[in-house]
Amino acid sequence: MEEIKAGVVVVTEFCRPHSSKFQGYIDYINRNEAVRNDNTQKYNLYQEYMGNPKKTTALFTAEKDKLSNEEKDNLKQLFEKAQENESIMWQTVISFDNRWLKQNGIINEEESIIDESKIKDVTRGAVRRMLENEKLENAIWSGAIHFNTDNLHIHIATVEPIPMREKKEYIQYSYKYEKGKRVKEPILDENGNPIIKTEYKGRFKQSSIEKCKSYVVNELVNDKENNIKINNIIRESIVKQKKEHPLSKDKEFAKAFDKLYGMMPDVNKNLWNYNNPIMAGLRKNIDEISKMYIEKYHADEYRELIERIETQREIYEQSYGNGEKNYKENKLKDLYTRMGNQILKEIRNYDKEISEADNQVDISENQLNESVIGETILDIEKVYEFQDETNEDIEDYFVESEAEIENSYYKWSRKYKKAKALLHQEKPDYETAIMLLIEEHNNGNVLATYELGEIYKHGRGRQINSKTANQYYGRALEGFMYQLKEIKEEERKSGESYLKYRCGKMFYYGQGTEQNYETAITFFEESNNEYAKYMLGKMMYYGQGTDKNLDEAFDMFMTVADENAYAAYKAANMLEQGEANDNIEKYNKEELYMKALKGFVKMEDRQEDDNLEFRIGMMYINGMGVSKDTDKGISWIEKAAEGKNIYAINKLANIYLDSGNEEKIITAINYLKDAANNGKDAMAMYTLGNIYSTEKYGMYDLKTAKNWYMKSENLGNEIASYKLGKIYLKENEIKKSVMHLEKSNNKFSWYTLGKIYLDNESEMFNADKGINYMEQAAKEGNVFAQYIAGKEYYKGKIVNVNYEKAILYLSQASNQDNEFASYILGKIHKDTKDYKNAQKEFAKCTNEYLRPYAEYALGKMYLDKEGSIYNPKRGIEYMERAVIDGNSSAAFSLGITYLKGDVVKQNKLLGISWIEKAAESGNEYAKEFLENRNEKNINVNKNFNAGRMHAMILSNATQFLKKALKNELQRRQNIKEHERITNYGEEKE
């Protein structure tokens, strides 16, 4: 049989709104499957390649597996609306080789059973990623599965009811067939010129199609564990262990190491990076050392790596076709790149040890003052970066500079400084400031040009207009680059450093150019001033354009913390967040915060800046480097909000909302709506969703709340997705809930998804998915997820029993003060006779629900003669406490203890008294004991001497205890009681 050339193929075509295929698709939307199946040629753009399918499923969409007649009609109306509004219709086909589907368990050998649900779910995820990459998040689509003899296809049709697609000019063509081939010719006007028409962009980027295909393959091929193992072998087993084997001190490597060190280029040491073009001539030497190292220290791991890579390569080659033949080469390149950087890191350290000075340029604070750079642009550490970068404005307000680029310059002129002051004063004078900036821009001052970009980016005195902002940014970047090329020799030392820093910032943020972290890193490394080093630290911290490395990020921040307030702030914050634990003893976070605050205030005094004002305000509110002063913090934030600082607006709105002041709440909502509608700010939209989703502010309107959350979600806000998921969950729309929660992808959504999938009474029940999500959330510190994961591994009803994992997760939850986790953990330790650890856990159980059970367990352990904490006095005390707190089992146990007299002095009357108390409280054991006693006429006050009485009581007690252990009803009651305790500990909404 012919081998599988490609398990999955994805293609996309499009048609214009007035084409017959578009109309044909609309006509058949609300027809039944059989009719649609027989008429595919009327609406299928791929008909000539694929022919009629044997069978077609019902239509499905992003939210529905099957549409009702009413929903089909609604869908048809949306497609008609899209057609009326001149939308394109895109048709995507995801085609499978059925043999590949069999291998991956989607269809059975006889092709009689097909996992349609899985195929539809995968299609949703794949289409979502494809459309997001095309910036078509507002598009709608419908799909159907088509069955052919050898290939299963999914046909998807996508339109925009309200088109927001980019428009382009296209030459119009006519098509004809010549000698069996389709030939296109331009349509000409009466003057013989090609007719050009402005239309919505049709063709999808190849990267979008690849995202769709990649998602399908990764979701259907069960290879995730192998991929994870491959990455772990490279990163953890081989590369990470390199620091345990310094090559400069290993005789076998000393010669090659010294040779490589002698060959290192005489440049900034930060450029000694494996992938830097400067190192191209040395990569062969570096690879040789890597190979020697692997052969000596990791030969077994390397053999396993090659075997796994080969397995994975075959899977991908079969899935994707021949395009994935480079998989092995890419993975080995990754290994040698990482190993190379570890070797170069050791060489840099070696160089520091033997060299008294490096070649880095030290720009002092005095050199980097206003006469050199004027002001510093603050980088807010963004919690959410959801600004709308794709907003296409109808009008463009860009003013072309009267100066040619060759006549551009950068200067902190009197007019430029005056404009900056007017923008950031208490009551900004936007008109005068903008007039001054345009005047400077026309003269060629690129600092003013950049500032005009900021005006339109943030809506300062003008409506937000990303197109205009980007044009000003682009002109500024062009000017900075020209100045860099033409810089005079006497200005080179300071000026070149500053210009490279500014260029790096613009490539970092994608201002006037495509965002490019690699280019940004190159500029920052070459700039080498404290601001550039701060940016490099930031990129290491977030893993932007380089591997995420908190240790190196912290070290980079600390090298410039004395000169750079932002670096001092970030280093302090890392210490506070536990991200630099090795340095806690060495550095004082409060001193670093103080240093940062002092620097921010000094900079703000010199040049008012809304970003600085916001950060200073937050430091006063949170007491960072200064005594907490909420009023002073709010005044700073109000000042920043006046400057249209989006973070200040959001923070101030939340402060006003919490104040309960009706007038301020209205002001807050107006602030937020301005930021949401004009600023396209996702966090403002999210906060508005919060306002309308609660009755706290007297504005409860769930429909409006959903609308704001969805707008925020469309801009990438994962927390908004989480809120939508929770709302739909409360409304019992589980599938919609899951869709939004999976978009959210954070520890809170993982926890909720885990609960949904672990519910064995739900249609969504999936134990594997459920426990995986719960463990993901647990690893991120979600205490409820830790508790549930531990509990499920302990109980073993939904997942297999795993005491190791149960103890791990329950311990994590217990350390976060989850008393129910402490109780189960105590029980595990008690059952294994580890009384000391059990004692610690039960002692944590202080809430009124758990306390009686924990006291009873502690009493039992203290009364156990064979136990490690045997102490009868304490045992009786805990039993008595448990009785007072309502545990009847403790009363019964006390009674038996006094009757037996093994661990306390025998006291028959007291024993019977405790048992009677237990019976009065409803304890079944106690009732049965007393009934048994009465039947045998055991009477303390009559007929028996003390010796016979003692013997009979003990005999009856022993018989009863044996019987009780075998009593199935009581066993079930115990289990039920335990279930009640463990389930009670879950998060209550």
Secondary structure as UniProt FT lines:
FT   STRAND          8..15
FT   TURN            17..18
FT   HELIX           20..27
FT   TURN            28..30
FT   HELIX           33..38
FT   HELIX           40..42
FT   TURN            45..46
FT   HELIX           47..50
FT   STRAND          55..56
FT   STRAND          60..61
FT   HELIX           69..84
FT   TURN            85..86
FT   STRAND          89..97
FT   HELIX           98..103
FT   TURN            104..105
FT   TURN            109..110
FT   HELIX           116..133
FT   TURN            134..135
FT   TURN            137..138
FT   STRAND          140..147
FT   STRAND          151..159
FT   STRAND          167..171
FT   STRAND          173..178
FT   TURN            179..180
FT   STRAND          181..186
FT   TURN            190..191
FT   STRAND          196..200
FT   HELIX           206..220
FT   HELIX           224..232
FT   HELIX           233..239
FT   HELIX           240..244
FT   HELIX           247..249
FT   HELIX           251..263
FT   HELIX           269..271
FT   TURN            274..275
FT   HELIX           277..282
FT   HELIX           283..297
FT   HELIX           299..320
FT   HELIX           322..324
FT   TURN            325..326
FT   HELIX           327..354
FT   TURN            365..368
FT   TURN            370..373
FT   HELIX           405..407
FT   HELIX           414..424
FT   HELIX           430..443
FT   HELIX           446..458
FT   HELIX           466..486
FT   HELIX           489..491
FT   HELIX           492..496
FT   HELIX           497..509
FT   HELIX           517..527
FT   HELIX           530..542
FT   HELIX           550..560
FT   TURN            561..563
FT   HELIX           565..576
FT   TURN            577..578
FT   HELIX           581..583
FT   TURN            584..586
FT   HELIX           589..606
FT   HELIX           610..622
FT   HELIX           630..642
FT   TURN            643..644
FT   HELIX           646..659
FT   HELIX           662..677
FT   TURN            678..679
FT   HELIX           682..692
FT   TURN            695..698
FT   HELIX           702..714
FT   TURN            715..716
FT   HELIX           718..730
FT   TURN            731..732
FT   HELIX           734..744
FT   HELIX           747..758
FT   TURN            760..761
FT   TURN            763..764
FT   HELIX           767..779
FT   TURN            780..781
FT   HELIX           783..795
FT   HELIX           803..815
FT   TURN            816..817
FT   HELIX           819..831
FT   TURN            832..833
FT   HELIX           835..843
FT   TURN            848..850
FT   HELIX           851..862
FT   TURN            865..866
FT   TURN            868..869
FT   HELIX           872..884
FT   TURN            885..886
FT   HELIX           888..900
FT   HELIX           908..920
FT   TURN            921..922
FT   HELIX           924..935
FT   TURN            936..937
FT   TURN            940..941
FT   HELIX           946..966
FT   HELIX           968..984
//
